[in-house]
Amino acid sequence: MRTDTIAAISTAMSNSGIGIIRISGPEAFDVADRIYRSKKGTKKLQEQPSHTIHYGYIADGDEIIDEVLVMLMRGPRSFTAEDTVEVNCHGGVLAMKKVLETVIKYGARPAEPGEFTKRAFLNGRLDLSQAEAVMDIIQAKNQYALQSSLSQLKGSVLRPIKELREEILYQIAFIESALDDPEHISLEGYPEKLGEKTNKWIEKTGALIDSFDNGRIVKEGINTVIVGKPNAGKSSLMNVLVGEDRAIVTDIAGTTRDTLEEHIFFGGISLNVIDTAGIRDTEDVVEKIGVEKAKEKAESADLMIYVVDSSTELDENDNEIIQMIKGKKAIVLLNKTDLNMVTTEEQLKGKIDHPVISISAKEKTGMEQLEQTLKEMFFHGNLEFNDEVYITNVRQKQALEEAKESLKQVRNSIDMEMPEDFYSIDLMSAYEALGRITGESVEDDLVNEIFGKFCMGK
């Protein structure tokens, strides 16, 4: 691990009220003293208490660079667990660059992407799941993703993984001790007891793996495809959800020929919405391609929104769509309720087993009910992050799958009445796989790869 002193701009490189230059490492206070000038010119930052703020100037020799506030944090009571100085300067791009250049000129080196958080991890300030949560907080696309990342930062993933590892390690130690000292430690009846514990561990890892689908939706958004007959109001709905006229809307059936994709926020939920061509039998070559693409997109969607024109009767095209949404997560929107209704909610509910909501895309009614239905369908009403753990990271999911497979091998060995040392080999594999989630058993190359994806200054 490199232990030199690093520095970087920690705020966005754009004009703003305040910019922050972070300095971290053993010489952070020395570097700051070389460039800091107090109002009276006599104050030494090295002599000041930790967690204090000081007004003054940053200077390069006799040249004043900027008027600043300097925050001092002595390790280990800092983000990196090292001595840290944060210089709050004016937020102009040029001002921030000049202050950073001065900091580097007088002893610090430019930080690599994610190096501050990497040091926090290497110094034991954060485990790897918490470090990854830091980046997820920065990149959060909606309030649920932000809540989930904050929950992980507070240890929601660390706690169950740590618990599992401690339990597994205890059993490894017991087996090894019994094999070394069979006269005093008996393994009689032990396979049955271990089998019960292993089944519980498999169940726990399985539940964490299963949470990934919800976690992905929380983090990335719900992949949503809008389907329906031509002129049912799909594009009008798309425009309501987006909040602007994104899709072309006309009274001519078949206006939408290709898919139209938008990432939108709807009541705090992220939706990756795809508006598709109206599904119907057609001889138009271009429209036919659009219909096939609509069906293809619908197959891989997390959610299908089926828009029905309430002012017309259901026909064979509707029946085809009703077959498409069977067995899938779908919401049916009975649109154009501002007109004379020919198709009713009761008729639809007799044909499908999905929520039916009456709306008018034109009048923008029914949107509140759609929002609540989405929350109930994907998040059981409202997401709570106090007790439930959501795995949102592919790397963590893969490690859990490896751990689960190793635990299954333990159970197989027990069922086949294999010698006890076979158990400890696979238990150790599960222990190490779980350790990769928290960073307790992870290669340096992987650590570098993970933190290399962070933004500069974090």
Secondary structure, 3 states (H helix, E strand, C coil): CCCCCEEEECCCCCCEEEEEEEEECCCHHHHHHHHEEECCCCCCHHHCCCCEEEEEEEEECCEEEEEEEEEEECCCCCCCCCCEEEEEEEECHHHHHHHHHHHHHCCCEECCCCHHHHHHHHCCCCCHHHHHHHHHHHHCCCHHHHHHHHHHHCCCCHHHHHHHHHHHHHHHHHHHHHHHCCCCCCCCCHHHHHHHHHHHHHHHHHHHHHHHHHHHHHHHCEEEEEEECCCCCHHHHHHHHHCCCCCCCCCCCCCCCCCEEEEEEECCEEEEEEECCCCCCCCCHHHHHHHHHHHHHHHCCCEEEEEEECCCCCCHHHHHHHHHCCCCCEEEEEECCCCCCCCCHHHHHCCCCCCEEECECCCCECHHHHHHHHHHHHHCCCCCCCCCCCCCCHHHHHHHHHHHHHHHHHHHHHHCCCCHHHHHHHHHHHHHHHHHHHCCCCCHHHHHHHHHCCCCCC
